[in-house]
C-alpha cells in the first residue's frame, strides 16, 4: 500500500524562486527525499518557447538536492509546469510528498489521497496525433494507477501528464527517417499532444473505447473527465501522475472532481470541491471553504463555435492575442472568484479533456 501524502501549495516569488519549497523542508513539514511530484504554474508565455518552465524546473530540483535529496532520485521526480499566468493567475507550485501515518490512525479506514507515477515508452514524433500514442499513454496510466494502490477507475480523480510536442528538430528527425507528422505547426502540436493524451487517459480508465486516428481532434464527444494534459520540449515520453483516493493509506487529504460545462461554469468548480468531501451549502460562498481547500486544477478550451452561452466572442479570430491566453485568463478569473485565491492551476488546451468549451476540474481538500 502506498504511503500517506502531505500536499502543500506555495507561491513562487520570481521565475527562479524555490524558497517556499526550501522553507517547507526547513520547517519539517516535508522531507526533501520524500517529494515525489510537483505541479505548478510559471509566468512565461505558455507557448513552445516558454523557457520559464525549464528555469523553474531547475530551481526546484536544485533546491531538493541542496536539502539532501539524492541527485539521481531528484532527476526522476515528475515536475509538471504549466506556463502562462494570464490575468490574475499567480505563479505557484503544489508539492506532493509522502509522509508517515500510524497504523492505527482512523484515517486509514477512510478514502484518502493517493498518487502513482509512471513514464510511458518513448513517443516518436510521427506517433504524436495517432492511435500509437494513445496506446502508449493508456499503458502508462494503468501502471501509475496500480502504483497508487487504486483498483477502481472511479477512484481516479485527476491525471496530470506532460508529453512531447513537435519541434522543428523532431519534425526534421521524422522526415529523415521517411516518416510524416500530423502537423508541421509546432504551436498546433501542443493542442494535438494534449488531446491525444486525453484520449489515452480516457481509454485507460474505461471512459471511452479505443478511438480511431480520424477521431483525434475531430470527435470532441470523446473525452476524459479527469485528464489534465500539458506538453513541452523537455521530454520524449509521457510523464504521468495519477491522483485519486484509496482506503488504507490514511492522511488528511482527499481529492474529488467534476467538469466545467463552459468557461463560466463556476458551479462545476464548486461541485469538484464537494466531490472531494467538503460539506457546502446549496449556494456556497468563498468563506464556506474555511481554509480547507488546498488547490484546484483545471483545463480550459475556447469553444470551437466561438460562442459562450449563446453570445459570440472573438477569441478564435483574434490575431493579436492567441485564444490560449484569453481563455486561460477568463477561466482563471472565474476560478479565483470561487476560491478567493489567484494561485490556481488553470491550464489551456483541453481538447478531449472535458466537454467541448469546458474542461475538467479537480480539487484537493484538507479534512484535518
Helices and strands as residue ranges (DSSP letters): E 4-11, H 19-26, G 32-34, E 35-42, H 52-66, H 71-75, E 78-83, E 92-99, G 106-109, E 112-119, G 125-127, H 131-147, G 153-155, E 156-164, H 168-176, H 186-204, G 213-215, E 227-232, E 239-246, E 253-260, H 266-276, G 286-289, E 293-300, E 307-308, E 311-312, G 315-317, H 323-339, E 345-348, E 359-366
